Amino acid sequence: MTTFVDRVVLHAAAGDGGNGCASVHREKFKPLGGPDGGDGGNGGDIVLVVDPQVTTLLDYHHGPHRRATSGKQGQGNNRDGANGETLVLPVPDGTVVTTLDGEVLADLVGAGTRYVIAHGGRGGLGNAALASTKRKAPGFALLGEPGDALDVVLELKTVADIALVGFPSAGKSSLVGALSAAKPKIADYPFTTLVPNLGVVQAGDVRFTVADVPGLIPGASQGKGLGLEFLRHVERCAALVHVLDCATIEPGRDPLTDLDVIEAELAEYGGLADRPRLVALNKVDVPDARDLADMVRPELEARGLQVLEVSAATREGLRELSFAMARVVADARAAAPAAEPERIVLRPRGHKEQEFTVQREGDRFRVLGDKPWRWVRQTDFTNDEAVGYLADRLARLGVEDELLKQGAQAGDEVVIGAGDNAVVFDWEPTLESGAELLHGPRGSDIRLEPERRRTR
C-alpha cells in the first residue's frame, strides 16, 4: 500500500457565488415598499497551508478532487446569503505548486505559509443594491460568479540542510539512524529505502536536518532505479554528503568509481553544482574496508574534498562528521540573505488605462477584459431588464464606441470573452440608452421588444 506520495495532481474548484434576490417589499398599507432583495454570499476559497504535522501528499493521492462550498442565494427583506466556507488544505513543508505546464505558482516553505489556489466567486447583487434614484424598483438581480476551477500539481521537495547521496546499501539510512533519533528501515538488500528519511541532528549550537536520498544508481537522472523520483528532494539542501561503501563486494565497484558515477548523475539532473561536498567513507569497522579507505583518501583529498572515515555500526567518526556538517550548514545560513519584511504594493489602475480591448476576427468582433466578462457572467439572460442593464453598462464603459470605431455594423456578430465559454450575440447599436428612464413592467426592457426594434 502506498504510504509516501510526493507528487499529485489536485483538481480544485472554489465555491460559486450565490445569486442576488429580486424582491419587492410587501406589507399592509405600504403599497410602495420598494426593492428589498438581498445580495448573494461569496463562494469559499481553497487555501493551501503548510502544516508541520503533514509529511506526505498521500491524502490528495487518494482524494484529488476538492471543492469549497458555494455562497447562498440572497433573500427578501434585505437578507444577504451566507458566504461559503474556506476550504483549508494542509500540505507538507516544501510543497511546490505548479500548473500542468510547469509554471511555478507558489513555493510553500515555512510553517503557516498560505497560498490561495482557487478564489471563490463573488455573490450577485440583489435588486435593493441595484436601485437608484432613476431605477427605483429593479425587476432583476445579478447572478453570482462561478468560482475558480483549475488543476494544479503539488510536488514535495524535502526541506533538509544535508542530503546523503550514494549507491543503494551504502549505509545512508544507517547513518541517519545513528546521527539522529530517526528509525529508518534498514536491511541487507538494495532499495530498502523507498522514501527519503529525515533526521534532526544537534552538533554543538547548530541544529540541522539530514535526509537520505534513495535509489541512486547509474542512469538515475533518466529514471532508472528510484533516483528520478527522489532527486528533487536534494534541491533545497545546503550541502551534499557522499556516502561511499568501502566494504562492497560488487564487481566494478570502489569508492572512487562510485563517487564519479553519482556526481555524473547529479550533474545530469542539474542545479546542484554549487553545493559544498563532504565525503563519508562508510563501514570502516570492516578490516578490508579500512584498508581501502586509507588507500582512496589521498586521492579524494587531492580533489579538494573533506573526507571522514565513519562507521554507522560502531559510531566511529560520527561526531566528527556531525560537526563537519554543522560547519557547512552554519556557513550556508550565514551567507543566506536576510529575509526582507513583506511589502504590500498597491498598483491602482490609471484613470485612462484601458479596461477592455476589441479585436476584429474576420467578420466578427471579440471583446476582451475582466470587467465586461464579469458583467456577462452576472447577467440573467432570461430577464430582458437585466440584459438591458448589461447593454447600458457596456455602453458607459465605451464598448459600443470602440465597436463603431472598428467598423462594426448592426447585425455583426460580437463575442464577449475568450475561449469556448464566450457569449455570442448579434450587435445592434443602442439608439436610446438608459433603460431606467423607459417605462415598462418589471423584468422587461421595451428596447428589446421586436415591434419597437422595427420602428426605430
C-alpha positions as CSV (number, residue, x, y, z in Angstrom):
1,M,0.0,0.0,0.0
2,T,1.3,3.5,-0.9
3,T,2.4,5.4,2.2
4,F,4.5,8.2,0.8
5,V,3.5,10.4,-2.1
6,D,5.4,13.4,-3.2
7,R,3.7,14.4,-6.4
8,V,0.0,14.6,-7.1
9,V,-2.4,16.5,-9.5
10,L,-5.0,18.3,-7.5
11,H,-8.4,19.2,-9.0
12,A,-9.5,22.3,-7.1
13,A,-12.9,24.0,-7.5
14,A,-13.7,27.1,-5.4
15,G,-17.3,27.8,-4.4
16,D,-19.7,29.7,-6.7
17,G,-21.1,33.0,-5.6
18,G,-24.8,33.0,-4.6
19,N,-27.3,34.8,-6.8
20,G,-28.8,38.1,-5.7
21,C,-32.5,38.2,-5.0
22,A,-35.1,40.3,-6.9
23,S,-37.8,41.0,-4.3
24,V,-40.2,43.9,-3.6
25,H,-41.3,44.6,0.0
26,R,-44.9,43.8,0.6
27,E,-46.7,45.0,3.7
28,K,-50.2,46.0,4.5
29,F,-50.8,49.8,4.0
30,K,-47.4,50.1,2.2
31,P,-48.1,49.7,-1.5
32,L,-44.7,51.1,-2.5
33,G,-42.5,49.2,-0.2
34,G,-39.6,49.3,-2.6
35,P,-37.0,46.6,-3.5
36,D,-35.7,44.5,-0.7
37,G,-33.7,41.7,-2.4
38,G,-30.5,40.8,-0.6
39,D,-27.1,40.0,-2.1
40,G,-25.8,36.5,-2.6
41,G,-23.0,35.2,-0.5
42,N,-19.4,34.8,-1.8
43,G,-18.1,31.4,-2.6
44,G,-15.5,29.8,-0.4
45,D,-11.8,29.9,-1.4
46,I,-9.4,26.9,-1.4
47,V,-6.2,27.6,0.5
48,L,-3.0,25.6,0.9
49,V,-1.4,25.9,4.3
50,V,1.9,24.4,5.4
51,D,1.4,22.1,8.3
52,P,4.5,20.7,10.1
53,Q,2.5,17.6,11.1
54,V,1.9,16.6,7.4
55,T,4.8,14.9,5.7
56,T,3.3,13.4,2.6
57,L,0.7,14.2,-0.1
58,L,-1.0,10.9,0.4
59,D,-4.4,12.4,1.2
60,Y,-4.5,14.1,-2.1
61,H,-3.4,11.0,-3.9
62,H,-6.5,9.2,-2.6
63,G,-8.8,12.3,-2.9
64,P,-7.6,14.6,-5.7
65,H,-10.9,16.3,-6.2
66,R,-11.5,19.1,-3.7
67,R,-14.4,21.6,-3.7
68,A,-15.3,24.5,-1.5
69,T,-18.9,25.3,-0.6
70,S,-20.8,27.9,-2.6
71,G,-22.4,31.1,-1.3
72,K,-26.1,31.1,-0.5
73,Q,-28.7,33.0,-2.5
74,G,-29.9,36.3,-1.2
75,Q,-33.5,36.5,0.1
76,G,-36.2,39.1,0.5
77,N,-36.4,41.5,3.4
78,N,-32.8,42.6,2.7
79,R,-31.3,39.3,3.9
80,D,-27.9,38.5,2.3
81,G,-26.9,35.0,1.6
82,A,-24.3,33.3,3.7
83,N,-20.8,33.1,2.4
84,G,-19.3,29.7,1.5
85,E,-16.7,28.3,3.9
86,T,-13.0,28.5,3.0
87,L,-11.5,25.0,2.4
88,V,-8.1,24.8,4.0
89,L,-5.8,22.0,2.7
90,P,-2.7,21.2,4.8
91,V,0.4,20.4,2.9
92,P,4.0,19.4,3.9
93,D,6.7,22.0,4.3
94,G,8.5,22.4,0.9
95,T,5.5,21.9,-1.3
96,V,5.8,23.5,-4.8
97,V,2.6,24.4,-6.6
98,T,2.8,24.4,-10.4
99,T,0.4,24.4,-13.4
100,L,0.1,21.4,-15.6
101,D,2.5,23.2,-18.0
102,G,5.2,23.5,-15.3
103,E,4.7,27.2,-14.4
104,V,5.5,27.7,-10.7
105,L,2.7,29.3,-8.8
106,A,4.0,29.1,-5.3
107,D,6.8,27.6,-3.2
108,L,5.5,26.9,0.2
109,V,8.3,26.9,2.8
110,G,7.8,27.5,6.5
111,A,5.0,26.5,8.9
112,G,1.8,28.5,8.4
113,T,2.7,29.7,4.8
114,R,-0.6,30.1,2.9
115,Y,-1.5,30.3,-0.8
116,V,-4.9,30.7,-2.3
117,I,-5.1,28.4,-5.3
118,A,-8.7,29.0,-6.2
119,H,-10.8,32.1,-5.4
120,G,-14.5,31.8,-4.7
121,G,-16.9,33.6,-6.9
122,R,-18.4,36.9,-5.8
123,G,-22.1,36.9,-4.9
124,G,-24.5,38.8,-7.1
125,L,-26.1,42.0,-6.0
126,G,-29.8,42.0,-5.1
127,N,-32.2,44.4,-6.5
128,A,-32.0,46.5,-3.4
129,A,-28.4,47.3,-4.1
130,L,-29.2,48.0,-7.8
131,A,-31.9,50.5,-7.0
132,S,-31.1,54.2,-7.8
133,T,-33.0,57.5,-8.0
134,K,-33.7,56.7,-11.6
135,R,-34.3,52.9,-11.4
136,K,-36.3,52.8,-8.2
137,A,-37.5,49.2,-8.4
138,P,-35.3,46.9,-10.5
139,G,-37.0,43.8,-11.6
140,F,-33.8,41.8,-11.7
141,A,-30.7,40.9,-9.7
142,L,-27.2,39.9,-10.6
143,L,-26.1,36.3,-10.7
144,G,-23.3,35.0,-8.6
145,E,-19.9,34.5,-10.3
146,P,-18.6,31.0,-10.7
147,G,-15.6,30.1,-8.6
148,D,-12.2,29.3,-10.0
149,A,-11.7,25.7,-11.2
150,L,-8.3,24.5,-12.1
151,D,-5.8,21.6,-12.0
152,V,-2.5,22.2,-10.2
153,V,0.5,19.9,-9.5
154,L,1.6,19.6,-5.9
155,E,5.3,18.5,-5.7
156,L,7.1,17.9,-2.4
157,K,10.7,18.9,-2.2
158,T,12.1,17.9,1.2
159,V,13.4,20.8,3.3
160,A,16.7,19.4,4.6
161,D,20.0,21.0,5.3
162,I,22.2,18.0,4.4
163,A,21.4,15.3,1.8
164,L,23.1,11.9,2.0
165,V,23.7,10.5,-1.5
166,G,25.2,7.3,-2.6
167,F,24.6,3.8,-4.1
168,P,21.9,1.5,-2.6
169,S,23.1,-0.2,0.6
170,A,25.9,2.3,1.1
171,G,24.7,2.9,4.6
172,K,22.8,6.2,4.2
173,S,19.8,5.2,6.3
174,S,22.1,3.7,8.9
175,L,23.9,7.0,9.2
176,V,20.6,8.9,9.6
177,G,19.6,6.5,12.3
178,A,22.9,6.7,14.1
179,L,23.2,10.5,13.9
180,S,19.6,11.3,14.9
181,A,16.5,9.8,16.7
182,A,15.0,8.7,13.4
183,K,14.3,5.0,12.9
184,P,14.5,4.3,9.2
185,K,14.1,0.8,7.8
186,I,17.5,-0.9,7.4
187,A,18.1,-4.3,5.7
188,D,20.9,-6.0,3.8
189,Y,19.4,-5.7,0.3
190,P,19.4,-2.9,-2.2
191,F,16.5,-0.4,-2.4
192,T,15.5,-1.0,1.2
193,T,14.7,2.7,1.5
194,L,11.8,3.6,-0.7
195,V,11.2,7.1,0.7
196,P,13.5,9.9,1.9
197,N,14.3,9.6,5.6
198,L,14.6,12.8,7.7
199,G,16.5,13.1,10.9
200,V,17.4,16.1,13.2
201,V,21.0,16.3,14.3
202,Q,22.4,18.5,17.1
203,A,26.1,19.4,16.8
204,G,27.1,22.0,19.4
205,D,24.9,25.0,19.0
206,V,23.8,24.1,15.5
207,R,20.7,22.0,14.8
208,F,20.1,20.8,11.3
209,T,18.2,18.2,9.3
210,V,19.6,15.3,7.4
211,A,17.9,13.4,4.6
212,D,19.0,10.3,2.7
213,V,18.1,10.1,-1.0
214,P,17.2,6.5,-2.0
215,G,17.8,4.7,-5.2
216,L,20.8,6.5,-6.9
217,I,22.3,4.2,-9.5
218,P,23.8,4.8,-13.0
219,G,21.1,6.2,-15.1
220,A,19.1,7.6,-12.2
221,S,18.7,11.0,-13.8
222,Q,17.0,9.2,-16.8
223,G,14.6,7.3,-14.5
224,K,16.5,4.2,-13.6
225,G,16.2,2.9,-10.0
226,L,14.4,5.4,-7.8
227,G,16.6,8.4,-8.4
228,L,14.4,10.3,-10.8
229,E,11.6,10.1,-8.2
230,F,13.6,11.4,-5.3
231,L,16.4,13.6,-6.7
232,R,14.1,16.6,-6.3
233,H,14.5,16.1,-2.5
234,V,18.1,17.3,-2.6
235,E,17.4,20.6,-4.4
236,R,16.9,22.6,-1.2
237,C,19.9,21.2,0.7
238,A,22.9,23.3,1.8
239,A,25.4,20.5,1.2
240,L,25.8,17.0,-0.1
241,V,27.5,14.2,1.7
242,H,28.7,11.3,-0.5
243,V,28.3,8.1,1.5
244,L,30.8,5.7,-0.1
245,D,30.7,2.0,0.7
246,C,34.2,0.8,1.4
247,A,33.0,-2.8,2.1
248,T,31.2,-3.5,-1.2
249,I,31.9,-6.8,-2.9
250,E,30.1,-6.0,-6.1
251,P,32.4,-6.3,-9.2
252,G,33.5,-3.0,-10.7
253,R,32.7,-1.0,-7.6
254,D,35.1,1.0,-5.5
255,P,34.7,4.4,-3.7
256,L,36.3,6.5,-6.4
257,T,34.2,4.9,-9.1
258,D,31.0,5.3,-7.0
259,L,31.8,9.0,-6.5
260,D,32.3,9.6,-10.2
261,V,29.0,7.8,-11.1
262,I,26.9,9.7,-8.5
263,E,28.5,13.0,-9.5
264,A,27.7,12.3,-13.1
265,E,24.1,11.7,-12.2
266,L,23.8,14.8,-10.1
267,A,25.3,16.9,-13.0
268,E,22.8,15.3,-15.4
269,Y,20.0,16.3,-13.1
270,G,21.4,19.8,-12.8
271,G,21.2,22.7,-10.4
272,L,23.5,21.2,-7.7
273,A,27.0,22.2,-8.8
274,D,27.3,25.0,-6.3
275,R,26.6,22.8,-3.2
276,P,29.5,22.0,-0.9
277,R,30.5,18.3,-0.8
278,L,31.7,16.1,2.0
279,V,32.8,12.5,1.7
280,A,32.0,9.8,4.3
281,L,33.9,6.6,3.8
282,N,31.5,4.2,5.5
283,K,31.8,0.8,7.1
284,V,35.4,1.2,8.2
285,D,34.7,-1.2,11.0
286,V,35.4,-4.0,8.5
287,P,39.2,-4.5,8.3
288,D,39.4,-4.7,4.5
289,A,37.2,-1.6,4.2
290,R,39.5,0.4,6.5
291,D,42.5,-0.5,4.3
292,L,40.5,0.6,1.2
293,A,39.6,3.8,2.9
294,D,43.2,4.6,3.7
295,M,44.1,3.9,0.0
296,V,41.5,6.2,-1.6
297,R,41.6,9.0,1.0
298,P,44.6,10.8,-0.5
299,E,43.0,10.8,-4.0
300,L,39.8,12.2,-2.6
301,E,41.6,14.9,-0.7
302,A,43.6,15.8,-3.8
303,R,40.2,16.6,-5.4
304,G,39.6,19.2,-2.7
305,L,37.1,17.1,-0.8
306,Q,36.9,16.9,3.0
307,V,37.0,13.2,3.8
308,L,35.8,11.5,7.0
309,E,36.0,7.8,7.9
310,V,32.9,6.6,9.7
311,S,31.1,3.5,10.8
312,A,27.3,3.6,11.5
313,A,27.6,0.2,13.2
314,T,30.3,1.3,15.8
315,R,29.6,5.0,15.6
316,E,33.2,5.7,14.8
317,G,33.8,9.1,13.3
318,L,30.1,10.2,13.6
319,R,31.0,13.1,16.0
320,E,33.5,14.5,13.6
321,L,31.0,14.0,10.7
322,S,28.2,15.8,12.5
323,F,30.4,18.8,13.4
324,A,31.7,19.0,9.8
325,M,28.2,19.0,8.5
326,A,27.2,21.7,11.2
327,R,30.0,24.0,10.0
328,V,28.8,23.8,6.4
329,V,25.2,24.4,7.5
330,A,26.3,27.4,9.7
331,D,28.3,28.9,6.8
332,A,25.3,28.5,4.4
333,R,22.9,30.1,6.9
334,A,25.3,33.0,7.5
335,A,25.6,33.5,3.7
336,A,21.9,33.4,3.1
337,P,20.4,36.9,2.5
338,A,18.3,38.2,5.4
339,A,14.6,37.8,4.8
340,E,13.0,41.1,3.9
341,P,9.7,42.1,5.5
342,E,6.8,41.5,3.2
343,R,5.8,44.6,1.4
344,I,2.3,45.2,0.1
345,V,2.5,47.1,-3.2
346,L,-0.6,48.8,-4.3
347,R,-0.9,49.4,-8.1
348,P,-4.1,51.4,-8.7
349,R,-5.5,51.3,-12.2
350,G,-4.8,54.6,-14.1
351,H,-7.7,56.8,-14.9
352,K,-7.2,56.4,-18.7
353,E,-5.9,52.8,-18.6
354,Q,-7.9,50.6,-21.0
355,E,-10.2,48.2,-19.2
356,F,-11.1,46.2,-22.3
357,T,-10.0,45.6,-25.9
358,V,-11.9,44.9,-29.1
359,Q,-10.3,42.5,-31.6
360,R,-11.6,42.0,-35.1
361,E,-11.6,38.4,-36.2
362,G,-12.8,38.3,-39.8
363,D,-16.5,39.2,-39.8
364,R,-16.8,39.1,-36.0
365,F,-15.6,41.2,-33.1
366,R,-14.3,39.9,-29.8
367,V,-14.4,42.0,-26.6
368,L,-11.8,41.0,-24.0
369,G,-11.4,42.4,-20.5
370,D,-12.1,41.3,-16.9
371,K,-14.9,43.8,-16.4
372,P,-17.0,43.1,-19.5
373,W,-16.6,39.3,-18.9
374,R,-17.6,39.6,-15.2
375,W,-20.7,41.6,-16.2
376,V,-21.7,39.0,-18.7
377,R,-21.4,36.2,-16.1
378,Q,-23.5,38.2,-13.7
379,T,-26.4,38.7,-16.2
380,D,-29.5,36.6,-16.2
381,F,-30.3,36.4,-20.0
382,T,-33.8,35.2,-19.3
383,N,-34.6,38.6,-17.9
384,D,-34.9,41.4,-20.5
385,E,-34.4,44.1,-18.0
386,A,-31.1,42.5,-16.9
387,V,-30.0,42.3,-20.5
388,G,-30.8,46.0,-21.0
389,Y,-28.8,46.8,-17.8
390,L,-25.9,44.9,-19.3
391,A,-26.1,46.9,-22.5
392,D,-26.1,50.2,-20.6
393,R,-23.1,49.2,-18.6
394,L,-21.1,48.2,-21.7
395,A,-22.1,51.4,-23.4
396,R,-21.0,53.5,-20.4
397,L,-17.7,51.6,-20.5
398,G,-17.1,52.6,-24.1
399,V,-17.6,49.2,-25.8
400,E,-20.1,50.5,-28.3
401,D,-17.9,53.5,-29.2
402,E,-15.0,51.2,-29.8
403,L,-17.0,48.8,-31.9
404,L,-18.2,51.7,-34.1
405,K,-14.6,52.9,-34.5
406,Q,-13.6,49.5,-35.8
407,G,-16.3,49.4,-38.3
408,A,-18.9,47.2,-36.7
409,Q,-22.4,47.5,-38.2
410,A,-25.8,46.5,-36.9
411,G,-26.2,42.7,-37.1
412,D,-22.5,41.9,-36.9
413,E,-21.5,39.1,-34.6
414,V,-19.9,40.2,-31.3
415,V,-18.2,37.9,-28.8
416,I,-17.5,38.8,-25.2
417,G,-14.9,36.6,-23.5
418,A,-12.2,34.2,-24.6
419,G,-12.5,30.5,-25.3
420,D,-15.5,28.3,-25.7
421,N,-17.4,29.8,-22.8
422,A,-17.7,33.2,-24.5
423,V,-21.1,34.8,-25.1
424,V,-22.1,35.5,-28.7
425,F,-24.8,37.9,-29.9
426,D,-25.8,40.0,-32.8
427,W,-24.8,43.6,-32.2
428,E,-27.4,46.3,-32.5
429,P,-26.2,49.8,-31.7
430,T,-28.2,51.4,-28.9
431,L,-30.1,54.4,-30.2
432,E,-31.6,55.4,-26.8
433,S,-29.8,54.5,-23.6
434,G,-31.0,54.5,-20.1
435,A,-33.3,51.7,-19.5
436,E,-34.2,53.2,-16.2
437,L,-35.9,56.1,-18.0
438,L,-38.1,53.8,-20.1
439,H,-41.3,52.8,-18.5
440,G,-42.4,49.1,-18.6
441,P,-43.2,46.1,-16.4
442,R,-40.5,45.0,-14.0
443,G,-38.2,42.4,-15.7
444,S,-38.8,43.8,-19.2
445,D,-36.9,46.3,-21.4
446,I,-39.0,47.8,-24.2
447,R,-35.9,48.3,-26.3
448,L,-35.6,44.5,-26.7
449,E,-39.2,44.1,-28.0
450,P,-39.3,43.2,-31.7
451,E,-42.0,45.7,-32.5
452,R,-40.0,48.6,-31.1
453,R,-36.9,47.5,-32.9
454,R,-38.6,47.6,-36.2
455,T,-39.9,51.2,-35.5
456,R,-36.5,52.7,-34.5
